[in-house]
Amino acid sequence: KKKKKKKKKKKTQESEGLASKEQTVSASGQKVVSTVPAEKQEKDKPSQVRTYGNGLVIEEIAMGKPNGKRASKGSQVSVRYIGKLQKNGKIFDSNVGGRPFKFRLGVGQVIPGWDVGVEGMRVGDKRRLTIPPKMGYGEKGAGGQIPPNAWLVFDVELINVN
């Protein structure tokens, strides 16, 4: 009897996961496809997950101040982050415990995945960015730490916007 209940519960969760697939268009006009099953949302607790057609995934991990300043193109932002290789979880860069990293958003000072992924964050927000090679360091990789064609995962917290 228990096995039947478990099977039934699993089938229900799977069908709910399929039903929760949505397609929307972001402000930048890129097609966004959300395909996160309900059970994964419960486990990781991101409030929202957006998957772009080019492979970029943006997960909202924690919300900051509701009236916090928003990061927009051209603004100077300060962030704390941890960068990992998706393949093995190896941390290749982090500024946690150090000074926040500052850059101007949307002008190419950082990899394209960051320009897209940080835009719209409010001060205090935390996001997980899963960045495909084309929006990261591509075929060349970077500094011996990041191999060619690597998928990257960054946990980013927006500290300040000027």
Residue pairs with C-beta under 8 A, 6 or more apart in sequence:
13 37
13 38
13 39
14 37
16 37
16 38
17 36
17 37
17 38
17 39
17 40
18 37
20 34
20 36
20 37
20 38
21 33
21 34
21 35
22 33
22 34
23 31
23 32
23 33
23 34
24 32
24 34
25 31
25 32
26 32
26 50
26 52
27 120
28 116
28 119
30 52
30 53
30 54
30 116
31 52
31 53
32 50
32 51
32 52
32 53
33 51
33 52
33 53
34 49
34 50
34 51
35 51
36 46
36 49
36 51
41 49
44 59
45 61
46 59
46 60
46 61
46 128
47 60
47 63
48 59
48 60
49 57
49 58
49 59
49 60
50 57
50 58
51 57
52 58
52 116
54 132
54 134
54 135
55 130
55 132
55 134
55 135
55 151
56 113
56 116
56 117
56 129
56 130
56 131
56 132
56 135
57 128
57 129
57 130
58 116
58 117
58 127
58 128
58 129
59 127
59 128
59 129
59 130
60 125
60 126
60 127
61 126
61 127
61 128
61 155
62 124
62 125
62 126
63 122
63 124
63 125
64 121
64 122
64 123
64 124
64 125
64 126
64 158
65 122
65 123
65 124
66 122
68 122
68 123
68 124
68 125
69 122
69 123
69 160
69 161
70 120
70 121
70 122
70 161
71 77
71 105
71 118
71 119
71 120
71 121
71 122
71 158
71 161
72 105
72 106
72 119
72 120
72 161
73 105
73 106
73 107
73 119
74 104
74 105
74 106
74 107
75 104
75 105
75 161
75 162
76 102
76 103
76 104
76 105
76 161
76 162
77 102
77 103
77 104
77 105
77 118
77 158
77 160
77 161
77 162
78 100
78 101
78 102
78 158
78 159
78 160
78 161
79 100
79 101
79 118
79 156
79 157
79 158
79 159
80 95
80 96
80 100
80 101
80 156
80 157
80 159
81 93
81 94
81 95
81 96
81 101
81 154
81 155
81 156
81 157
82 91
82 93
82 94
82 96
82 154
82 155
83 91
83 92
83 93
83 94
83 152
83 153
83 154
84 90
84 91
84 92
84 152
84 153
84 154
85 92
85 146
85 147
85 150
85 151
85 152
85 153
86 130
86 150
86 151
86 152
86 153
87 150
87 151
89 153
92 145
92 146
93 145
95 101
100 159
100 160
103 109
103 110
103 114
105 115
105 118
105 119
106 115
106 119
107 115
108 115
111 131
111 135
111 136
111 137
112 134
112 135
112 136
113 129
113 131
113 132
113 135
113 136
113 152
113 154
114 129
114 131
114 154
114 156
116 135
117 127
117 129
117 131
117 154
117 156
118 127
118 129
118 156
118 158
121 127
121 156
121 158
122 158
123 158
123 159
123 160
123 161
124 157
124 158
125 157
125 158
126 155
126 156
126 157
126 158
127 155
127 156
128 153
128 154
128 155
128 156
129 152
129 153
129 154
129 156
130 151
130 152
130 153
131 151
131 152
131 153
131 154
132 151
133 139
133 148
133 149
133 150
133 151
136 146
136 150
136 151
136 152
137 146
137 150
137 152
138 148
138 149
139 148
139 149
140 148
141 147
141 148
141 149
141 150
146 152
